[in-house]
Amino acid sequence: MRRHIMGLLGALALAAGTLAGAGPAGAAASDQGSAVRGGAEVPPEFGSDWHDPVSAGPAVERPSTRACEVVLAEAQFRDFTPYRGSYTPPAACGSGRWGKVVLRLDGKVKGRQYDRLGHLSLGGVEILRTSTPQPSPDGITWSVEKDVTRYRDTLGRPQPVEMLIGNVVNETYTGVIDVKVTLTFYAGAGPDTPDRVLPLGDPGAVTTPRNSERILAEVYATGSGGGCEEYWYMTTPDAAPYSCKAADGPYREVRVLVDGQLAGIAAPFPTVWTGGWSNPFLWYVTPGPRAFDVQPVLYDLTPYAALLNDGRPHRIEVSVAGVPAGQSGWSTPTNLLLWQDEGRAVVTGALTRHEEGEPANSSRWTPAAEHRLDTEGGHRLTVAGYLDTSHGRVTTTVTRDVRNTSVHRWTDGESRDALTATWTDRESVTRGATTTRTERTYTMDGATTLGTGDRLRTVLSLGDRADTVTLRGGRPVDSSRLDDRYTGDATYTTNVPRDQRHAVGTTTARYRLYGSDVSGGCYDRTVGTAQGAVTVDRRRC
């Protein structure tokens, strides 16, 4: 993946793996000194090695029941050849009705290498989308854990396995990405999971079971691949003098259509990969939110279940609004999660409501010594339908409202490039007497500046927040809150050999989770770094 869309980087031609490190932006190495906190000595600048990547998020909670482990994939990625293998479910830990299934990826890489995007699928069902950290010359290891219990239907049968982390290895980019992926199955009763999981293939025609009573779509939407859509949130209309163009500006929206009718909308998450914002030194130890575990966008398509239950194939399509026509850069692998009515062979009903607001998207460019682009966009959609199930008529109403505001400032030549942006995604799903409301807020506020002596400084903060409340009969019965925040400040000298970069940098990642989604109702961890050393690892609650 490219480091940044900025024009200045085209001139710098930075290679992520060749960089030495970064630090408090604008501070020279001598400004940092040496300190010891918690037994970790802080170097004056980045060297040839640094701490292995650390996430502030919680590990997946594991039951204390009997466990069985299966190796799902083990490969070294040197090019764009996928790993292909086979999977057989374990017989000793529940025979398909496991209490929990945890995926774990363990990776290692050394030398020089870009950050790379990867995926893992079983029988065509994508169960992991991830990206990689950038290595030190001495080498790093990292791991990713994910609860994949919701894929029990797929995991219950032998399946072909495919995994790919596209990579380039040559005399310059020497890092071979070595990974091992395991699944650990835990015996016992588990949560309610889909009865069927169907991958949405191309061209998207799918036939669902005729007794489906709940249908969700999950879309692993990522803008990536080295082009401008990797930094879609900083693209500008054609008239503005900027290195990455999009005729309609930076507003993006991930849409799901059923037989040509808009059925779901969502704001994409503005993922920053580990080479992002011109400055890989920001991400060597603490990756940005979701960078290692790309979470799918979820859509409740239950109002369309009656239509889909007619036994005929239907076309379900995913698109990203705002992408210039004919331009690549987005990947949208999609799974359908279906719950079936055990009491009926066919569930009937009807779509009763479809109300779509007029999409809004406005970008206003103001030319000046510091150019400015103000963007506002949004969209609202409500759909409703009923199903006559074995337990009565159930009506489902889904309302979603997505909004984005941003201010992008840059100078001629893009020696300074700054963005302040907020995305909101408000969703309300009422099913019978139960309503679940979720408000997601994503924030980005940062600037990269190329200053005196070719010192490049990046200061950046990111936010990922979600507040969820469940009501029954109008009264709250459950709630949760996620607040994942990252701040970083890093500086290095460009266009010089590694040992002359004099890179310094500090980062702080704080992950907080409250409510029923976490054991004990509270999780709060802060990880701080300086010049690649962990200086703070504090847990509250």
Secondary structure as GFF3:
##gff-version 3
##sequence-region A 1 541
A	DSSP	alpha_helix	7	12	.	.	.	ID=ss1
A	DSSP	three_ten_helix	16	18	.	.	.	ID=ss2
A	DSSP	alpha_helix	29	32	.	.	.	ID=ss3
A	DSSP	beta_strand	35	37	.	.	.	ID=ss4
A	DSSP	beta_strand	40	42	.	.	.	ID=ss5
A	DSSP	beta_strand	67	77	.	.	.	ID=ss6
A	DSSP	beta_strand	83	87	.	.	.	ID=ss7
A	DSSP	beta_strand	100	109	.	.	.	ID=ss8
A	DSSP	beta_strand	117	122	.	.	.	ID=ss9
A	DSSP	beta_strand	125	131	.	.	.	ID=ss10
A	DSSP	beta_strand	140	147	.	.	.	ID=ss11
A	DSSP	three_ten_helix	149	151	.	.	.	ID=ss12
A	DSSP	alpha_helix	152	155	.	.	.	ID=ss13
A	DSSP	beta_strand	159	165	.	.	.	ID=ss14
A	DSSP	beta_strand	177	186	.	.	.	ID=ss15
A	DSSP	beta_strand	196	200	.	.	.	ID=ss16
A	DSSP	beta_strand	205	206	.	.	.	ID=ss17
A	DSSP	beta_strand	212	219	.	.	.	ID=ss18
A	DSSP	beta_strand	222	223	.	.	.	ID=ss19
A	DSSP	three_ten_helix	228	234	.	.	.	ID=ss20
A	DSSP	beta_strand	253	258	.	.	.	ID=ss21
A	DSSP	beta_strand	261	266	.	.	.	ID=ss22
A	DSSP	three_ten_helix	280	282	.	.	.	ID=ss23
A	DSSP	beta_strand	297	300	.	.	.	ID=ss24
A	DSSP	three_ten_helix	302	304	.	.	.	ID=ss25
A	DSSP	alpha_helix	305	308	.	.	.	ID=ss26
A	DSSP	beta_strand	314	321	.	.	.	ID=ss27
A	DSSP	beta_strand	330	331	.	.	.	ID=ss28
A	DSSP	beta_strand	334	340	.	.	.	ID=ss29
A	DSSP	beta_strand	348	356	.	.	.	ID=ss30
A	DSSP	beta_strand	360	366	.	.	.	ID=ss31
A	DSSP	beta_strand	370	389	.	.	.	ID=ss32
A	DSSP	beta_strand	392	411	.	.	.	ID=ss33
A	DSSP	three_ten_helix	412	414	.	.	.	ID=ss34
A	DSSP	beta_strand	416	431	.	.	.	ID=ss35
A	DSSP	beta_strand	434	450	.	.	.	ID=ss36
A	DSSP	three_ten_helix	452	454	.	.	.	ID=ss37
A	DSSP	beta_strand	455	472	.	.	.	ID=ss38
A	DSSP	beta_strand	475	493	.	.	.	ID=ss39
A	DSSP	three_ten_helix	498	500	.	.	.	ID=ss40
A	DSSP	beta_strand	504	515	.	.	.	ID=ss41
A	DSSP	three_ten_helix	519	521	.	.	.	ID=ss42
A	DSSP	beta_strand	522	530	.	.	.	ID=ss43
A	DSSP	beta_strand	533	539	.	.	.	ID=ss44
###
